[in-house]
Every structure is written in structure tokens, then in C-alpha cells.
Amino acid sequence: PGTYNIFSNWTGSVTSTNTTLNFVMQSNMLLIANFPENPLNGKVGTYNGLFYGSNITHQTAGFITMKIKSNFAFSGKVILDGDTLTMTGEFNVDGTFTKLISRAKLGKPDLSLTLALDFSNHTDAASGSLSSEGWTSPLRADWAPFSTANPATNFARQYTMLLPGFDDPAEGPTGYGYGLINIKPNGSVVLSGETADGLKLSQSVSLSKNGEWPLYLYLYKTSR
């Protein structure tokens, strides 16, 4: 196979997706190993995103990040409900992946993760869902393409944003918070700021090719 090709399956007298194939030799047997072009060529690296449903709650919405290699293996983490859950795995050749993430040690129901890399529409993203007992949250994670060698020229600048508070102080802090956003040439987004009730804001994450930024902050931390 070429440098940018990967094994997908065996066809001919025997069909299989196993990389190792055991068979009994027969007369006129034909075995073909298929090595299509790797759809991850040029798309490896970090993918960042969010998951949330129509009813956003602390227990059903959060942040996901993954680092995907050219051999389809990846490592990453999910931040949800005050917990950071690490994970590893390997995508199928068609770009799909499913995994059960245990939260037994935390005394919480397990999570079911489904992912699919979009090879057909070239969106440079992974979509899917994260679910548990009684809820399912759609998920999207975008590839972070920018670097020093591929600068985010159209986006690199500084911004200031206001964060409005609540009209009713019983629902949350009144007044305004602020955020200072610095988008660097390498595509990293650095946020610093403060909420209306004085909580510090801080995040560093990569920008997508469309200039989108998955903002997720865990503000009110409690001890268990």
C-alpha cells in the first residue's frame, strides 16, 4: 500500500474486516486486500466541541476534546456534571465509534458515546451523541486546523464581550460580567474575564476552520 493508504477489508473468496486472516488454501482461491486512501489524511490532530440538548442542564451538557491519529486511534476527555472523564479508543475505517464510559466510581449512571467522522461532506467535524438514563445530548466536535505553519490570519485579533446577568436576583447575579478574548495566529483562543458576581473566567481552546469556538466553563465548583 501507499503511504497515505489504510487497510479496509478482504474481498474475493473470503470477506472480512480483520487485519489478520486465517484460511484454508483451496484451488482457484482469490483473496484481495483493499487499501483505500486514508480519509484522515491532513485531518489528524485536535477536535473540540460541545454536547447539549434542547433542555440544557448541568448534568446533560458539557465539553469534549479528542486528539485523533492517522491510524484512527484517539485519546480525549469529556467534561460533564463537574467531572473530567478520560477516554481512549479507535475509530472504525468508516469513521464510526461507540463506547460505554463508566461512572460507577462517581456513583452516577454510565454514559453512552457515539461518534461519526464526516468523510462525505468534508465538514472536518465529528458528530454524534452522549446519553445516559433519561437523556440524550447531540454532539459536535470540530477539527482545529490552525498552527504556526497554517495561521488563522482571518481571525487573529482581540475582542471584548459583555456577559449580561439576570433581571431577577433570585435566578442569578444581576449586572454585567466581561470577557477579554485573544485569538492568536496559531488558532488558539484565550479567554479571561469575570462574571457579574466576581467569579474568574479562564479558558484556552483551539478555533475551528470556520472561526467557531466551543465555550464551556465550569463556574460554581463544590466539594464532594
C-alpha positions in Angstrom: 0.0 0.0 0.0 1.0 3.6 -0.4 2.0 5.9 2.4 -1.5 7.5 2.6 -3.5 4.3 2.3 -5.0 2.1 5.0 -6.3 -1.4 5.2 -10.1 -1.6 5.0 -11.1 -5.2 4.3 -10.6 -8.5 2.4 -12.7 -9.5 -0.6 -12.8 -12.3 -3.0 -13.3 -15.9 -1.8 -13.3 -14.7 1.8 -14.7 -11.4 3.1 -13.5 -10.0 6.4 -12.5 -6.7 8.0 -9.9 -8.4 10.3 -6.4 -7.3 9.6 -5.2 -10.9 10.1 -7.0 -13.5 8.0 -6.9 -17.3 8.7 -8.0 -19.5 5.8 -7.6 -22.9 4.3 -6.0 -22.8 0.8 -8.2 -24.1 -2.0 -7.9 -24.4 -5.7 -8.7 -21.1 -7.6 -9.0 -19.2 -4.3 -8.8 -15.4 -4.8 -8.0 -13.0 -1.9 -7.9 -9.3 -2.3 -6.7 -6.9 0.4 -8.2 -3.5 -0.1 -6.2 -0.4 0.9 -8.2 2.8 0.1 -6.8 6.3 0.6 -6.9 7.3 4.3 -9.8 9.8 4.7 -7.9 11.3 7.7 -5.1 12.5 5.5 -4.5 16.1 6.5 -7.2 16.0 9.2 -5.4 14.5 12.2 -5.0 16.4 15.4 -7.3 18.0 17.9 -11.1 18.1 17.7 -13.1 20.2 20.2 -16.8 20.6 20.7 -19.9 20.7 22.9 -22.9 18.5 23.6 -26.3 19.7 24.8 -29.9 19.1 24.2 -33.0 21.3 23.9 -33.2 21.5 27.7 -29.7 22.5 28.8 -28.7 21.4 32.3 -25.5 21.0 34.2 -26.0 17.2 34.2 -26.6 16.8 30.4 -24.4 19.4 28.7 -20.6 19.7 28.5 -17.4 19.8 26.6 -15.5 17.1 24.6 -12.0 17.2 23.2 -10.1 14.5 21.2 -6.7 14.0 19.6 -7.0 11.7 16.6 -4.1 10.0 14.9 -3.8 8.8 11.3 -4.3 5.2 12.4 -7.7 6.2 13.7 -6.7 5.8 17.4 -7.6 8.7 19.6 -7.5 9.9 23.2 -9.6 12.5 24.8 -11.8 13.7 27.6 -15.4 14.6 28.4 -16.2 17.3 30.9 -19.7 16.9 32.4 -21.5 17.4 35.7 -18.4 18.6 37.5 -16.3 15.6 36.3 -13.5 15.1 33.8 -13.7 11.7 32.2 -10.7 10.4 30.1 -11.2 8.0 27.2 -9.2 6.2 24.5 -10.4 4.3 21.5 -10.1 3.7 17.8 -12.5 4.7 15.1 -13.7 2.1 12.5 -12.5 2.6 9.0 -15.9 4.2 8.1 -15.3 6.8 10.8 -17.7 5.5 13.4 -17.1 4.8 17.1 -19.2 3.8 20.1 -18.1 3.5 23.7 -19.6 3.0 27.2 -18.0 5.4 29.7 -18.3 4.1 33.3 -19.1 6.5 36.1 -19.6 3.8 38.7 -16.8 5.2 40.9 -18.6 8.5 40.9 -22.0 7.0 41.9 -23.5 8.1 38.6 -25.1 6.2 35.6 -22.8 5.2 32.8 -22.5 7.3 29.6 -23.0 6.0 26.1 -20.9 7.8 23.5 -21.5 7.6 19.7 -19.3 9.4 17.2 -19.0 9.6 13.4 -16.4 11.5 11.5 -17.8 13.2 8.4 -15.8 11.9 5.5 -18.5 12.5 2.9 -19.4 16.2 3.3 -15.9 17.4 4.3 -17.1 19.4 7.3 -13.9 18.5 9.2 -16.1 17.5 12.2 -17.3 14.6 14.3 -20.9 14.4 15.2 -22.9 12.0 17.4 -24.4 12.0 20.9 -23.8 11.4 24.5 -26.5 9.8 26.5 -27.4 8.3 29.9 -30.5 7.4 31.9 -33.4 9.7 30.7 -31.4 12.0 28.4 -29.6 12.2 25.0 -27.5 15.2 24.0 -26.4 15.8 20.4 -22.7 16.3 20.0 -20.4 18.1 17.5 -16.6 18.4 17.7 -14.7 20.5 15.0 -11.2 19.9 13.8 -8.6 22.5 14.8 -6.7 23.2 11.6 -4.6 26.2 12.5 -1.0 26.3 13.6 2.1 28.4 13.2 2.6 26.9 9.8 -1.1 27.4 8.9 -2.0 30.7 10.7 -5.6 31.8 11.5 -4.9 35.1 9.6 -8.6 36.0 9.1 -9.5 35.5 12.8 -6.4 36.6 14.8 -7.3 39.6 16.8 -8.6 40.7 20.2 -12.2 41.1 21.3 -14.1 42.3 24.4 -17.5 40.9 25.3 -20.2 41.7 27.9 -22.0 38.9 29.8 -25.4 40.1 30.9 -26.7 39.0 34.3 -30.2 38.2 35.4 -33.2 40.6 35.9 -34.3 38.6 38.9 -31.6 38.3 41.6 -33.3 35.1 42.8 -32.3 33.4 39.5 -28.7 34.6 39.4 -26.4 37.6 39.7 -27.5 40.9 38.3 -25.3 43.3 36.4 -22.7 42.5 33.8 -19.6 40.4 33.5 -16.9 40.7 30.9 -14.6 38.6 28.8 -11.3 39.5 27.1 -10.7 37.3 24.1 -7.3 36.9 22.4 -7.3 34.8 19.2 -3.7 34.1 18.4 -2.2 33.5 15.0 -1.8 29.7 15.7 -5.6 29.5 16.2 -5.7 29.2 20.0 -8.4 31.2 21.8 -7.5 32.6 25.2 -10.4 33.9 27.4 -10.0 35.8 30.6 -12.7 37.7 32.5 -15.1 37.9 35.4 -18.8 37.2 35.9 -21.2 39.7 37.5 -20.8 38.1 40.9 -17.0 38.1 40.7 -16.1 34.6 39.5 -13.0 34.5 37.4 -13.3 33.2 33.8 -10.5 31.4 32.1 -10.3 29.1 29.0 -7.8 28.2 26.3 -9.1 26.2 23.3 -8.5 25.9 19.5 -10.5 27.6 16.8 -12.4 25.7 14.1 -11.8 26.3 10.4 -15.0 28.4 10.3 -13.9 30.5 13.3 -16.2 28.8 15.8 -15.1 28.4 19.4 -16.7 25.9 21.9 -17.1 27.9 25.0 -17.6 25.8 28.2 -16.8 27.0 31.7 -17.4 25.2 35.0 -18.0 28.1 37.3 -19.6 27.0 40.6 -17.4 24.2 41.9 -18.4 22.3 45.0 -16.6 19.7 47.1 -18.0 16.2 47.2 
